[in-house]
Amino acid sequence: MSVSLIEGEFASALPEKYVYESLYVSLGGKYCEPTVSFCSPAYMSGKYIPTNALYQIIPAFLRYPTNPAARHVVLLVDCFGESLVQNLQILKKMVAAFPHIDVWVYDTEITVDTIGGLTEAVVEYAVDHGISPAKFLMCNYIKFRACGIEQVQFEYTIPRIIQKHLAKPFADCLYQWFGYQFYTYNLVYRFRTYTLSRHLEVLKLLNMYGEDMPVVSGNAASMFMVPVLREARNKEVLVEFMSKTVDITSYPKRRDAICSHLVDFVREPCM
C-alpha cells in the first residue's frame, strides 16, 4: 500500500511496482468540505448531507473488490492547492484501511491544452500493463457550484476532449459525474452513451419517487414498487438510466468488471 505524489514528467512517473488488476482515474476528485447542500428539491433547502468526496477519491467498488487478492491503482488528478496536505493525510489513512490499493496523486491544473495528452498517457499505461477496458475507469468530477460562461464552457469541453483521446477499446471507460444534483449526487454516467436530452425526464421520475436520499444501489430496485414508475414509458426511461450509471458508493457485483451499473442491483421481475 502506498500514497505517492507524482513529480516531473507524468508518463514516466506512473507506478511500476506491482501488477495491477484495475486502474481508476479521478479527475477533480478531492476532499474540500465535510457536507454539501442542495437548492432542490425544495424540502432539501437548508439541509446538509455528508460529502461523497472520499468516494470520488476511492469508490466503494475498489474498497471491496470481487477479487480481494488483486491490487488496484488509483490516480488522482487535480490542482489541490492548499488542500494537498489534508488530502494526503486522508489518503494515507484510507490506504492503511485498504492495503490492496495504491494511490498516485498528480497535483496539476487540468486544462483543455493538457487533458488530451494526459488521457493518452493513461491509456498507454493501461495497455502496456495489460489492464483491460473492463477494469479501467476514468471519472470526471469537474463541476462548479456557481459558474459563469467560462466555467460552463470548460465543463462542456473537458469530457469531449477526453473522449476524443480515448483509444477505441477504452471508448466506454469515461464516466461523468452528474454534479451537485441531489438525487444523482452519488452517480456517474457513461459519457459516450448516456442521452442527456432525457435527463430532465429522469429527474422528474426520481422526484416522483420522493425519497429523501440520493439514488444508490440499495434503493434502486424499490423505485419500481411505485405504480407510476412501473408504467411502460417510465420504466423504459429508468432502466435505460440505470444501465448507463454507476453508484460510486456501491460494491461491484461482477468479477469481470471494475464496477457494476445500477441496473445490476435490480431484480429481473422489477423490470
MARRO-384120 format. One record per residue (C-alpha): residue in three letters; residue number from 1; x, y, z. Coordinates in Angstrom, 1 decimal. Layout:
N
<site res="ALA" n="NUM" u="X" v="Y" w="Z"/>
...
//
This chain:
271
<site res="MET" n="1" u="0.0" v="0.0" w="0.0"/>
<site res="SER" n="2" u="1.3" v="3.5" w="-0.8"/>
<site res="VAL" n="3" u="0.4" v="7.1" w="-1.5"/>
<site res="SER" n="4" u="2.8" v="8.8" w="-3.9"/>
<site res="LEU" n="5" u="3.0" v="12.3" w="-5.3"/>
<site res="ILE" n="6" u="3.9" v="12.4" w="-8.9"/>
<site res="GLU" n="7" u="6.7" v="14.8" w="-9.7"/>
<site res="GLY" n="8" u="8.2" v="15.6" w="-13.1"/>
<site res="GLU" n="9" u="7.1" v="14.1" w="-16.3"/>
<site res="PHE" n="10" u="3.7" v="12.4" w="-15.9"/>
<site res="ALA" n="11" u="4.1" v="9.4" w="-18.1"/>
<site res="SER" n="12" u="7.4" v="8.3" w="-16.7"/>
<site res="ALA" n="13" u="6.2" v="8.6" w="-13.1"/>
<site res="LEU" n="14" u="3.4" v="6.1" w="-13.2"/>
<site res="PRO" n="15" u="3.7" v="3.1" w="-10.9"/>
<site res="GLU" n="16" u="5.7" v="0.1" w="-12.0"/>
<site res="LYS" n="17" u="6.0" v="-1.7" w="-8.7"/>
<site res="TYR" n="18" u="3.0" v="-4.1" w="-8.9"/>
<site res="VAL" n="19" u="0.9" v="-5.9" w="-11.4"/>
<site res="TYR" n="20" u="-2.5" v="-4.2" w="-11.1"/>
<site res="GLU" n="21" u="-5.8" v="-5.7" w="-12.0"/>
<site res="SER" n="22" u="-7.6" v="-2.3" w="-12.4"/>
<site res="LEU" n="23" u="-6.9" v="1.4" w="-12.9"/>
<site res="TYR" n="24" u="-9.2" v="4.1" w="-11.6"/>
<site res="VAL" n="25" u="-8.6" v="7.7" w="-12.6"/>
<site res="SER" n="26" u="-10.3" v="10.5" w="-10.7"/>
<site res="LEU" n="27" u="-10.3" v="13.9" w="-12.3"/>
<site res="GLY" n="28" u="-11.2" v="16.8" w="-10.0"/>
<site res="GLY" n="29" u="-12.0" v="14.5" w="-7.1"/>
<site res="LYS" n="30" u="-10.7" v="15.7" w="-3.7"/>
<site res="TYR" n="31" u="-11.8" v="16.4" w="-0.2"/>
<site res="CYS" n="32" u="-12.7" v="20.1" w="0.4"/>
<site res="GLU" n="33" u="-15.6" v="20.2" w="2.9"/>
<site res="PRO" n="34" u="-17.4" v="17.7" w="5.1"/>
<site res="THR" n="35" u="-21.0" v="18.4" w="3.9"/>
<site res="VAL" n="36" u="-22.9" v="19.7" w="0.9"/>
<site res="SER" n="37" u="-26.3" v="21.3" w="0.4"/>
<site res="PHE" n="38" u="-28.8" v="21.5" w="-2.4"/>
<site res="CYS" n="39" u="-31.2" v="24.0" w="-3.7"/>
<site res="SER" n="40" u="-33.7" v="21.4" w="-4.9"/>
<site res="PRO" n="41" u="-35.8" v="19.5" w="-4.3"/>
<site res="ALA" n="42" u="-37.5" v="22.2" w="-2.1"/>
<site res="TYR" n="43" u="-37.5" v="20.0" w="1.0"/>
<site res="MET" n="44" u="-33.7" v="19.8" w="0.9"/>
<site res="SER" n="45" u="-33.2" v="23.6" w="1.1"/>
<site res="GLY" n="46" u="-31.1" v="24.5" w="4.1"/>
<site res="LYS" n="47" u="-30.3" v="20.8" w="4.8"/>
<site res="TYR" n="48" u="-26.9" v="19.2" w="4.5"/>
<site res="ILE" n="49" u="-25.7" v="15.7" w="3.7"/>
<site res="PRO" n="50" u="-22.2" v="14.2" w="4.1"/>
<site res="THR" n="51" u="-19.9" v="14.9" w="1.1"/>
<site res="ASN" n="52" u="-19.1" v="11.9" w="-1.2"/>
<site res="ALA" n="53" u="-15.6" v="13.3" w="-1.8"/>
<site res="LEU" n="54" u="-13.9" v="10.3" w="-0.3"/>
<site res="TYR" n="55" u="-15.8" v="8.0" w="-2.7"/>
<site res="GLN" n="56" u="-14.8" v="10.2" w="-5.6"/>
<site res="ILE" n="57" u="-11.2" v="9.5" w="-4.5"/>
<site res="ILE" n="58" u="-11.6" v="5.8" w="-3.8"/>
<site res="PRO" n="59" u="-15.0" v="4.4" w="-4.7"/>
<site res="ALA" n="60" u="-16.6" v="1.6" w="-2.7"/>
<site res="PHE" n="61" u="-16.2" v="-0.9" w="-5.6"/>
<site res="LEU" n="62" u="-12.4" v="-0.6" w="-5.2"/>
<site res="ARG" n="63" u="-12.5" v="-0.7" w="-1.5"/>
<site res="TYR" n="64" u="-14.4" v="-4.0" w="-1.6"/>
<site res="PRO" n="65" u="-13.5" v="-5.7" w="-4.9"/>
<site res="THR" n="66" u="-14.7" v="-9.1" w="-6.0"/>
<site res="ASN" n="67" u="-11.1" v="-10.3" w="-6.1"/>
<site res="PRO" n="68" u="-9.6" v="-9.3" w="-2.7"/>
<site res="ALA" n="69" u="-6.2" v="-10.8" w="-3.7"/>
<site res="ALA" n="70" u="-5.7" v="-8.4" w="-6.6"/>
<site res="ARG" n="71" u="-4.0" v="-5.0" w="-6.4"/>
<site res="HIS" n="72" u="-5.6" v="-1.8" w="-7.7"/>
<site res="VAL" n="73" u="-4.1" v="1.6" w="-8.6"/>
<site res="VAL" n="74" u="-5.9" v="4.9" w="-8.2"/>
<site res="LEU" n="75" u="-4.7" v="8.1" w="-10.0"/>
<site res="LEU" n="76" u="-5.9" v="11.4" w="-8.6"/>
<site res="VAL" n="77" u="-5.5" v="14.4" w="-10.9"/>
<site res="ASP" n="78" u="-6.4" v="17.9" w="-9.8"/>
<site res="CYS" n="79" u="-4.9" v="21.2" w="-8.7"/>
<site res="PHE" n="80" u="-5.0" v="20.6" w="-4.9"/>
<site res="GLY" n="81" u="-3.5" v="23.9" w="-3.8"/>
<site res="GLU" n="82" u="-3.7" v="24.5" w="0.0"/>
<site res="SER" n="83" u="-5.8" v="21.2" w="0.4"/>
<site res="LEU" n="84" u="-2.9" v="19.0" w="-0.7"/>
<site res="VAL" n="85" u="-1.5" v="18.3" w="2.8"/>
<site res="GLN" n="86" u="-5.0" v="17.5" w="4.1"/>
<site res="ASN" n="87" u="-5.8" v="15.2" w="1.2"/>
<site res="LEU" n="88" u="-2.5" v="13.3" w="1.5"/>
<site res="GLN" n="89" u="-3.2" v="12.7" w="5.2"/>
<site res="ILE" n="90" u="-6.7" v="11.4" w="4.4"/>
<site res="LEU" n="91" u="-5.3" v="9.2" w="1.6"/>
<site res="LYS" n="92" u="-2.7" v="7.6" w="3.9"/>
<site res="LYS" n="93" u="-5.5" v="6.6" w="6.4"/>
<site res="MET" n="94" u="-7.6" v="5.2" w="3.5"/>
<site res="VAL" n="95" u="-4.8" v="3.0" w="2.0"/>
<site res="ALA" n="96" u="-4.0" v="1.8" w="5.5"/>
<site res="ALA" n="97" u="-7.6" v="0.6" w="5.7"/>
<site res="PHE" n="98" u="-7.5" v="-0.8" w="2.2"/>
<site res="PRO" n="99" u="-4.0" v="-2.1" w="1.6"/>
<site res="HIS" n="100" u="-4.7" v="-3.6" w="-1.8"/>
<site res="ILE" n="101" u="-4.9" v="-0.1" w="-3.2"/>
<site res="ASP" n="102" u="-2.0" v="2.2" w="-4.3"/>
<site res="VAL" n="103" u="-2.8" v="5.9" w="-4.8"/>
<site res="TRP" n="104" u="-0.8" v="8.2" w="-7.1"/>
<site res="VAL" n="105" u="-1.6" v="12.0" w="-6.8"/>
<site res="TYR" n="106" u="-0.8" v="14.3" w="-9.7"/>
<site res="ASP" n="107" u="-1.1" v="17.8" w="-8.4"/>
<site res="THR" n="108" u="-1.6" v="19.8" w="-11.6"/>
<site res="GLU" n="109" u="-4.1" v="22.2" w="-13.2"/>
<site res="ILE" n="110" u="-6.3" v="20.4" w="-15.6"/>
<site res="THR" n="111" u="-6.7" v="22.5" w="-18.8"/>
<site res="VAL" n="112" u="-8.0" v="22.0" w="-22.3"/>
<site res="ASP" n="113" u="-4.5" v="22.0" w="-23.6"/>
<site res="THR" n="114" u="-3.1" v="19.3" w="-21.3"/>
<site res="ILE" n="115" u="-6.0" v="16.9" w="-20.8"/>
<site res="GLY" n="116" u="-5.7" v="15.2" w="-24.2"/>
<site res="GLY" n="117" u="-2.0" v="14.3" w="-23.6"/>
<site res="LEU" n="118" u="-2.8" v="13.1" w="-20.1"/>
<site res="THR" n="119" u="-5.6" v="10.9" w="-21.3"/>
<site res="GLU" n="120" u="-3.3" v="9.3" w="-23.9"/>
<site res="ALA" n="121" u="-0.6" v="8.7" w="-21.3"/>
<site res="VAL" n="122" u="-3.0" v="6.9" w="-19.0"/>
<site res="VAL" n="123" u="-4.4" v="4.8" w="-21.8"/>
<site res="GLU" n="124" u="-0.9" v="3.9" w="-22.9"/>
<site res="TYR" n="125" u="-0.1" v="2.8" w="-19.3"/>
<site res="ALA" n="126" u="-3.3" v="0.6" w="-19.2"/>
<site res="VAL" n="127" u="-2.3" v="-1.0" w="-22.5"/>
<site res="ASP" n="128" u="1.3" v="-1.6" w="-21.5"/>
<site res="HIS" n="129" u="0.3" v="-3.1" w="-18.2"/>
<site res="GLY" n="130" u="-2.4" v="-5.4" w="-19.5"/>
<site res="ILE" n="131" u="-5.3" v="-3.6" w="-17.9"/>
<site res="SER" n="132" u="-8.4" v="-4.5" w="-19.8"/>
<site res="PRO" n="133" u="-11.1" v="-1.9" w="-20.7"/>
<site res="ALA" n="134" u="-13.5" v="-3.7" w="-18.3"/>
<site res="LYS" n="135" u="-11.0" v="-2.9" w="-15.4"/>
<site res="PHE" n="136" u="-10.3" v="0.7" w="-16.4"/>
<site res="LEU" n="137" u="-12.4" v="3.6" w="-15.3"/>
<site res="MET" n="138" u="-11.8" v="7.3" w="-15.8"/>
<site res="CYS" n="139" u="-14.2" v="9.5" w="-13.9"/>
<site res="ASN" n="140" u="-14.6" v="13.3" w="-14.4"/>
<site res="TYR" n="141" u="-15.8" v="15.1" w="-11.3"/>
<site res="ILE" n="142" u="-15.0" v="18.6" w="-12.5"/>
<site res="LYS" n="143" u="-18.1" v="20.6" w="-11.6"/>
<site res="PHE" n="144" u="-18.5" v="24.2" w="-10.3"/>
<site res="ARG" n="145" u="-21.1" v="25.1" w="-7.7"/>
<site res="ALA" n="146" u="-21.6" v="28.6" w="-9.1"/>
<site res="CYS" n="147" u="-20.1" v="29.3" w="-12.5"/>
<site res="GLY" n="148" u="-20.1" v="31.8" w="-15.3"/>
<site res="ILE" n="149" u="-19.8" v="31.3" w="-19.1"/>
<site res="GLU" n="150" u="-16.1" v="30.3" w="-19.0"/>
<site res="GLN" n="151" u="-16.7" v="27.7" w="-16.3"/>
<site res="VAL" n="152" u="-19.7" v="26.3" w="-18.2"/>
<site res="GLN" n="153" u="-17.6" v="26.1" w="-21.4"/>
<site res="PHE" n="154" u="-14.8" v="24.4" w="-19.5"/>
<site res="GLU" n="155" u="-17.2" v="21.8" w="-18.0"/>
<site res="TYR" n="156" u="-18.6" v="21.1" w="-21.5"/>
<site res="THR" n="157" u="-15.2" v="20.9" w="-23.3"/>
<site res="ILE" n="158" u="-13.1" v="18.7" w="-20.9"/>
<site res="PRO" n="159" u="-15.0" v="15.4" w="-21.2"/>
<site res="ARG" n="160" u="-15.3" v="15.8" w="-25.0"/>
<site res="ILE" n="161" u="-11.5" v="16.2" w="-25.3"/>
<site res="ILE" n="162" u="-11.0" v="13.1" w="-23.1"/>
<site res="GLN" n="163" u="-13.4" v="11.1" w="-25.1"/>
<site res="LYS" n="164" u="-11.7" v="12.1" w="-28.3"/>
<site res="HIS" n="165" u="-8.3" v="10.8" w="-27.0"/>
<site res="LEU" n="166" u="-9.6" v="7.5" w="-25.6"/>
<site res="ALA" n="167" u="-8.4" v="4.7" w="-27.8"/>
<site res="LYS" n="168" u="-11.2" v="2.5" w="-29.3"/>
<site res="PRO" n="169" u="-11.0" v="-0.4" w="-26.8"/>
<site res="PHE" n="170" u="-11.4" v="2.2" w="-24.0"/>
<site res="ALA" n="171" u="-14.1" v="4.3" w="-25.6"/>
<site res="ASP" n="172" u="-16.7" v="3.4" w="-23.0"/>
<site res="CYS" n="173" u="-14.4" v="3.9" w="-20.0"/>
<site res="LEU" n="174" u="-15.1" v="7.6" w="-19.4"/>
<site res="TYR" n="175" u="-17.8" v="8.4" w="-16.8"/>
<site res="GLN" n="176" u="-19.1" v="11.9" w="-15.9"/>
<site res="TRP" n="177" u="-20.4" v="13.0" w="-12.6"/>
<site res="PHE" n="178" u="-23.9" v="14.5" w="-12.5"/>
<site res="GLY" n="179" u="-22.6" v="17.1" w="-10.1"/>
<site res="TYR" n="180" u="-24.5" v="18.8" w="-7.3"/>
<site res="GLN" n="181" u="-27.9" v="17.3" w="-8.1"/>
<site res="PHE" n="182" u="-29.5" v="15.7" w="-5.0"/>
<site res="TYR" n="183" u="-31.0" v="12.5" w="-6.4"/>
<site res="THR" n="184" u="-28.0" v="11.7" w="-8.6"/>
<site res="TYR" n="185" u="-25.3" v="13.0" w="-6.3"/>
<site res="ASN" n="186" u="-23.5" v="9.6" w="-5.9"/>
<site res="LEU" n="187" u="-23.8" v="8.7" w="-9.6"/>
<site res="VAL" n="188" u="-21.6" v="8.9" w="-12.6"/>
<site res="TYR" n="189" u="-22.8" v="8.2" w="-16.2"/>
<site res="ARG" n="190" u="-21.1" v="6.7" w="-19.2"/>
<site res="PHE" n="191" u="-20.3" v="9.8" w="-21.2"/>
<site res="ARG" n="192" u="-20.3" v="8.3" w="-24.7"/>
<site res="THR" n="193" u="-23.7" v="6.7" w="-24.5"/>
<site res="TYR" n="194" u="-25.8" v="8.5" w="-21.9"/>
<site res="THR" n="195" u="-28.5" v="10.7" w="-23.5"/>
<site res="LEU" n="196" u="-28.5" v="13.9" w="-21.7"/>
<site res="SER" n="197" u="-31.6" v="15.1" w="-23.6"/>
<site res="ARG" n="198" u="-33.6" v="12.7" w="-21.5"/>
<site res="HIS" n="199" u="-32.1" v="13.7" w="-18.2"/>
<site res="LEU" n="200" u="-34.8" v="16.2" w="-17.3"/>
<site res="GLU" n="201" u="-37.3" v="13.4" w="-17.7"/>
<site res="VAL" n="202" u="-35.2" v="11.1" w="-15.5"/>
<site res="LEU" n="203" u="-35.0" v="13.8" w="-12.8"/>
<site res="LYS" n="204" u="-38.8" v="14.2" w="-13.0"/>
<site res="LEU" n="205" u="-39.2" v="10.5" w="-12.4"/>
<site res="LEU" n="206" u="-36.8" v="10.5" w="-9.5"/>
<site res="ASN" n="207" u="-38.7" v="13.3" w="-7.9"/>
<site res="MET" n="208" u="-41.9" v="11.2" w="-8.2"/>
<site res="TYR" n="209" u="-40.1" v="8.5" w="-6.3"/>
<site res="GLY" n="210" u="-39.9" v="11.1" w="-3.5"/>
<site res="GLU" n="211" u="-37.2" v="9.5" w="-1.3"/>
<site res="ASP" n="212" u="-35.3" v="11.9" w="1.0"/>
<site res="MET" n="213" u="-32.0" v="10.4" w="0.0"/>
<site res="PRO" n="214" u="-29.9" v="10.2" w="-3.3"/>
<site res="VAL" n="215" u="-30.4" v="7.2" w="-5.6"/>
<site res="VAL" n="216" u="-27.9" v="4.4" w="-4.7"/>
<site res="SER" n="217" u="-27.6" v="0.7" w="-5.4"/>
<site res="GLY" n="218" u="-29.5" v="-0.1" w="-2.3"/>
<site res="ASN" n="219" u="-32.7" v="1.7" w="-3.2"/>
<site res="ALA" n="220" u="-32.7" v="1.4" w="-7.0"/>
<site res="ALA" n="221" u="-35.0" v="-1.6" w="-7.1"/>
<site res="SER" n="222" u="-37.6" v="0.0" w="-4.8"/>
<site res="MET" n="223" u="-38.3" v="2.6" w="-7.4"/>
<site res="PHE" n="224" u="-40.2" v="0.0" w="-9.4"/>
<site res="MET" n="225" u="-42.5" v="-0.5" w="-6.5"/>
<site res="VAL" n="226" u="-44.1" v="2.9" w="-7.2"/>
<site res="PRO" n="227" u="-47.0" v="2.3" w="-9.5"/>
<site res="VAL" n="228" u="-46.4" v="5.4" w="-11.7"/>
<site res="LEU" n="229" u="-42.8" v="4.3" w="-12.3"/>
<site res="ARG" n="230" u="-43.9" v="0.9" w="-13.4"/>
<site res="GLU" n="231" u="-45.8" v="2.3" w="-16.4"/>
<site res="ALA" n="232" u="-44.2" v="1.2" w="-19.6"/>
<site res="ARG" n="233" u="-42.7" v="4.5" w="-20.7"/>
<site res="ASN" n="234" u="-41.4" v="5.5" w="-17.3"/>
<site res="LYS" n="235" u="-39.9" v="2.1" w="-16.7"/>
<site res="GLU" n="236" u="-38.1" v="2.2" w="-20.0"/>
<site res="VAL" n="237" u="-36.6" v="5.6" w="-19.2"/>
<site res="LEU" n="238" u="-35.5" v="4.4" w="-15.7"/>
<site res="VAL" n="239" u="-34.0" v="1.1" w="-17.0"/>
<site res="GLU" n="240" u="-32.0" v="3.0" w="-19.6"/>
<site res="PHE" n="241" u="-30.8" v="5.5" w="-17.0"/>
<site res="MET" n="242" u="-29.7" v="2.7" w="-14.7"/>
<site res="SER" n="243" u="-27.9" v="0.8" w="-17.4"/>
<site res="LYS" n="244" u="-25.6" v="3.8" w="-18.0"/>
<site res="THR" n="245" u="-25.0" v="4.9" w="-14.4"/>
<site res="VAL" n="246" u="-22.7" v="3.7" w="-11.6"/>
<site res="ASP" n="247" u="-23.0" v="4.4" w="-7.9"/>
<site res="ILE" n="248" u="-19.6" v="5.2" w="-6.5"/>
<site res="THR" n="249" u="-20.7" v="4.2" w="-3.0"/>
<site res="SER" n="250" u="-21.7" v="0.7" w="-4.1"/>
<site res="TYR" n="251" u="-19.8" v="-2.6" w="-4.3"/>
<site res="PRO" n="252" u="-19.2" v="-4.5" w="-7.5"/>
<site res="LYS" n="253" u="-21.4" v="-7.5" w="-8.4"/>
<site res="ARG" n="254" u="-19.4" v="-8.7" w="-11.4"/>
<site res="ARG" n="255" u="-16.0" v="-10.3" w="-11.1"/>
<site res="ASP" n="256" u="-15.1" v="-9.4" w="-14.7"/>
<site res="ALA" n="257" u="-15.6" v="-5.6" w="-14.3"/>
<site res="ILE" n="258" u="-14.3" v="-2.9" w="-12.1"/>
<site res="CYS" n="259" u="-17.8" v="-1.8" w="-11.1"/>
<site res="SER" n="260" u="-21.5" v="-2.5" w="-11.6"/>
<site res="HIS" n="261" u="-24.2" v="-0.4" w="-13.1"/>
<site res="LEU" n="262" u="-27.3" v="0.5" w="-11.1"/>
<site res="VAL" n="263" u="-29.4" v="-1.9" w="-13.2"/>
<site res="ASP" n="264" u="-27.3" v="-4.8" w="-11.9"/>
<site res="PHE" n="265" u="-28.9" v="-4.2" w="-8.5"/>
<site res="VAL" n="266" u="-32.4" v="-4.5" w="-9.8"/>
<site res="ARG" n="267" u="-34.0" v="-7.9" w="-10.0"/>
<site res="GLU" n="268" u="-35.4" v="-9.0" w="-13.3"/>
<site res="PRO" n="269" u="-39.1" v="-9.1" w="-12.2"/>
<site res="CYS" n="270" u="-38.9" v="-5.4" w="-11.4"/>
<site res="MET" n="271" u="-38.0" v="-4.6" w="-14.9"/>
//
